[in-house]
């Protein structure tokens, strides 16, 4: 039934889905807490003044958005359904559109979907073209994600590197088997790609040979936004792609969620990789955070190889 509803309203929708590095209960709490809402709601440069937020069916959400151009944008919405911590529905008054926000647990992470349905395709297209509604929604959710990341400071491994290459070329290096085979993995390791199905739900299965012996690893892709964002879990595995423990410790987490973003400026691309364990025990989380120094050093070597690959691919 849901599939039929989406197909009937597809031309009237603006939707976004994100995998967030936080448990569902926390994501719902941050989304609905007025003290947090004012920090992230709206596109880049916007601030908010909240007049009322009555989080219940029939309750009002009244606030004023202040644009970077100094203009004020009054907003009023009415909540129509609240199922904590799974669902929020509300109707925006002017222009009128219905919003459904769902929160789906993926282990200790969250798949968030925000779906706006307008009264007509013409209104949807006008807002997208004249007011940048699509990009505005992307920026809003990105600000929300940044707030969650800030709250998780110290628990995420964060790697940032700027490459002298355009974003499309860097994205290609992460998304094609021939490219990955030339740079992915620690220095001194020989990588062989067994399988690459680069799509949400797809698998990248590879083996690495080094003086330490042969190891297998896998990615499971969860979210892909070309050429800007790749979300995947990675883990050690056997040759058939079954998840296994790390060969060096039973306390290393079985799966790491990685959120990779690419941002281009003046022909250079900044890659940011944020990683944190999936469903880790306290011992596994402590082991992971204690390894930050070694992991950062390892990624520095891996990204050196990526830099060399990119310099040859221009």
LINTANOR-V141296 format. One record per residue. N is the residue number from 1. PSI is psi in whole degrees, 0 to 359 (* if undefined). NEAR is the number of other C-alpha atoms within 10 Angstrom. Layout:
# LINTANOR-V141296
n=N psi=PSI near=NEAR
n=N psi=PSI near=NEAR
This chain:
# LINTANOR-V141296
n=1 psi=319 near=5
n=2 psi=321 near=7
n=3 psi=320 near=7
n=4 psi=320 near=9
n=5 psi=315 near=9
n=6 psi=317 near=14
n=7 psi=326 near=10
n=8 psi=337 near=11
n=9 psi=7 near=16
n=10 psi=321 near=13
n=11 psi=354 near=15
n=12 psi=8 near=20
n=13 psi=151 near=22
n=14 psi=116 near=21
n=15 psi=155 near=17
n=16 psi=144 near=15
n=17 psi=135 near=15
n=18 psi=141 near=20
n=19 psi=122 near=23
n=20 psi=142 near=24
n=21 psi=66 near=25
n=22 psi=150 near=23
n=23 psi=155 near=18
n=24 psi=317 near=24
n=25 psi=320 near=18
n=26 psi=318 near=14
n=27 psi=316 near=22
n=28 psi=318 near=21
n=29 psi=314 near=14
n=30 psi=323 near=17
n=31 psi=323 near=19
n=32 psi=352 near=16
n=33 psi=119 near=12
n=34 psi=325 near=15
n=35 psi=334 near=10
n=36 psi=323 near=14
n=37 psi=320 near=19
n=38 psi=343 near=18
n=39 psi=337 near=14
n=40 psi=344 near=23
n=41 psi=132 near=20
n=42 psi=165 near=23
n=43 psi=175 near=21
n=44 psi=135 near=17
n=45 psi=351 near=11
n=46 psi=145 near=19
n=47 psi=171 near=18
n=48 psi=145 near=19
n=49 psi=120 near=15
n=50 psi=124 near=15
n=51 psi=324 near=12
n=52 psi=139 near=13
n=53 psi=102 near=18
n=54 psi=92 near=14
n=55 psi=80 near=18
n=56 psi=156 near=17
n=57 psi=126 near=15
n=58 psi=348 near=13
n=59 psi=155 near=16
n=60 psi=146 near=20
n=61 psi=107 near=20
n=62 psi=124 near=17
n=63 psi=161 near=18
n=64 psi=125 near=16
n=65 psi=135 near=20
n=66 psi=114 near=17
n=67 psi=160 near=16
n=68 psi=343 near=12
n=69 psi=2 near=8
n=70 psi=354 near=9
n=71 psi=151 near=10
n=72 psi=143 near=15
n=73 psi=97 near=11
n=74 psi=140 near=13
n=75 psi=139 near=16
n=76 psi=134 near=18
n=77 psi=158 near=21
n=78 psi=125 near=21
n=79 psi=134 near=21
n=80 psi=336 near=18
n=81 psi=134 near=17
n=82 psi=121 near=15
n=83 psi=95 near=12
n=84 psi=132 near=12
n=85 psi=41 near=17
n=86 psi=331 near=16
n=87 psi=140 near=16
n=88 psi=130 near=23
n=89 psi=138 near=20
n=90 psi=160 near=24
n=91 psi=123 near=22
n=92 psi=139 near=19
n=93 psi=300 near=12
n=94 psi=118 near=10
n=95 psi=155 near=13
n=96 psi=128 near=14
n=97 psi=154 near=19
n=98 psi=136 near=19
n=99 psi=131 near=22
n=100 psi=123 near=17
n=101 psi=123 near=20
n=102 psi=148 near=20
n=103 psi=112 near=25
n=104 psi=125 near=17
n=105 psi=132 near=17
n=106 psi=90 near=16
n=107 psi=233 near=12
n=108 psi=17 near=15
n=109 psi=179 near=23
n=110 psi=133 near=22
n=111 psi=114 near=20
n=112 psi=132 near=22
n=113 psi=128 near=17
n=114 psi=120 near=18
n=115 psi=118 near=19
n=116 psi=127 near=21
n=117 psi=119 near=21
n=118 psi=168 near=23
n=119 psi=333 near=14
n=120 psi=160 near=13
n=121 psi=328 near=15
n=122 psi=317 near=12
n=123 psi=316 near=15
n=124 psi=312 near=21
n=125 psi=324 near=19
n=126 psi=314 near=12
n=127 psi=324 near=16
n=128 psi=318 near=15
n=129 psi=313 near=12
n=130 psi=335 near=8
n=131 psi=5 near=11
n=132 psi=40 near=13
n=133 psi=325 near=17
n=134 psi=308 near=17
n=135 psi=325 near=14
n=136 psi=319 near=15
n=137 psi=320 near=21
n=138 psi=315 near=18
n=139 psi=322 near=18
n=140 psi=311 near=17
n=141 psi=327 near=21
n=142 psi=321 near=18
n=143 psi=322 near=18
n=144 psi=316 near=22
n=145 psi=321 near=19
n=146 psi=323 near=14
n=147 psi=316 near=16
n=148 psi=320 near=18
n=149 psi=320 near=17
n=150 psi=322 near=12
n=151 psi=340 near=11
n=152 psi=14 near=13
n=153 psi=135 near=10
n=154 psi=343 near=11
n=155 psi=348 near=18
n=156 psi=142 near=20
n=157 psi=125 near=19
n=158 psi=122 near=18
n=159 psi=127 near=18
n=160 psi=135 near=16
n=161 psi=137 near=15
n=162 psi=128 near=16
n=163 psi=144 near=20
n=164 psi=67 near=17
n=165 psi=150 near=20
n=166 psi=157 near=19
n=167 psi=320 near=22
n=168 psi=322 near=14
n=169 psi=320 near=15
n=170 psi=318 near=26
n=171 psi=318 near=19
n=172 psi=322 near=16
n=173 psi=332 near=21
n=174 psi=348 near=18
n=175 psi=358 near=20
n=176 psi=138 near=13
n=177 psi=316 near=19
n=178 psi=322 near=14
n=179 psi=311 near=17
n=180 psi=323 near=21
n=181 psi=338 near=16
n=182 psi=346 near=17
n=183 psi=337 near=24
n=184 psi=140 near=22
n=185 psi=169 near=21
n=186 psi=156 near=19
n=187 psi=139 near=16
n=188 psi=354 near=12
n=189 psi=145 near=18
n=190 psi=119 near=17
n=191 psi=137 near=21
n=192 psi=125 near=18
n=193 psi=119 near=16
n=194 psi=323 near=16
n=195 psi=139 near=14
n=196 psi=112 near=19
n=197 psi=85 near=16
n=198 psi=87 near=19
n=199 psi=160 near=16
n=200 psi=127 near=15
n=201 psi=348 near=13
n=202 psi=169 near=16
n=203 psi=139 near=21
n=204 psi=113 near=22
n=205 psi=129 near=25
n=206 psi=160 near=26
n=207 psi=149 near=20
n=208 psi=127 near=20
n=209 psi=130 near=14
n=210 psi=177 near=13
n=211 psi=340 near=8
n=212 psi=354 near=8
n=213 psi=195 near=8
n=214 psi=134 near=12
n=215 psi=149 near=18
n=216 psi=148 near=23
n=217 psi=164 near=21
n=218 psi=147 near=26
n=219 psi=146 near=26
n=220 psi=112 near=22
n=221 psi=133 near=21
n=222 psi=326 near=21
n=223 psi=133 near=19
n=224 psi=124 near=18
n=225 psi=97 near=12
n=226 psi=135 near=13
n=227 psi=45 near=17
n=228 psi=338 near=16
n=229 psi=133 near=17
n=230 psi=123 near=24
n=231 psi=128 near=24
n=232 psi=156 near=24
n=233 psi=146 near=20
n=234 psi=151 near=23
n=235 psi=163 near=22
n=236 psi=155 near=24
n=237 psi=175 near=22
n=238 psi=182 near=16
n=239 psi=344 near=15
n=240 psi=1 near=10
n=241 psi=9 near=19
n=242 psi=135 near=13
n=243 psi=135 near=17
n=244 psi=168 near=16
n=245 psi=154 near=16
n=246 psi=142 near=18
n=247 psi=344 near=10
n=248 psi=346 near=7
n=249 psi=140 near=10
n=250 psi=351 near=13
n=251 psi=355 near=17
n=252 psi=133 near=22
n=253 psi=147 near=24
n=254 psi=319 near=20
n=255 psi=141 near=23
n=256 psi=128 near=21
n=257 psi=128 near=25
n=258 psi=130 near=26
n=259 psi=111 near=21
n=260 psi=125 near=20
n=261 psi=149 near=19
n=262 psi=130 near=22
n=263 psi=124 near=16
n=264 psi=138 near=18
n=265 psi=123 near=12
n=266 psi=43 near=8
n=267 psi=357 near=11
n=268 psi=151 near=15
n=269 psi=126 near=22
n=270 psi=122 near=19
n=271 psi=127 near=21
n=272 psi=124 near=18
n=273 psi=122 near=20
n=274 psi=126 near=19
n=275 psi=142 near=21
n=276 psi=152 near=24
n=277 psi=150 near=25
n=278 psi=126 near=22
n=279 psi=44 near=18
n=280 psi=147 near=19
n=281 psi=170 near=13
n=282 psi=320 near=10
n=283 psi=319 near=12
n=284 psi=319 near=19
n=285 psi=317 near=19
n=286 psi=319 near=15
n=287 psi=316 near=16
n=288 psi=311 near=21
n=289 psi=326 near=16
n=290 psi=343 near=11
n=291 psi=3 near=14
n=292 psi=315 near=17
n=293 psi=312 near=10
n=294 psi=322 near=10
n=295 psi=320 near=16
n=296 psi=320 near=15
n=297 psi=318 near=14
n=298 psi=317 near=15
n=299 psi=329 near=19
n=300 psi=317 near=17
n=301 psi=319 near=18
n=302 psi=316 near=17
n=303 psi=335 near=23
n=304 psi=318 near=17
n=305 psi=324 near=18
n=306 psi=318 near=21
n=307 psi=318 near=19
n=308 psi=318 near=13
n=309 psi=315 near=17
n=310 psi=322 near=20
n=311 psi=333 near=12
n=312 psi=348 near=7
n=313 psi=358 near=12
n=314 psi=* near=9
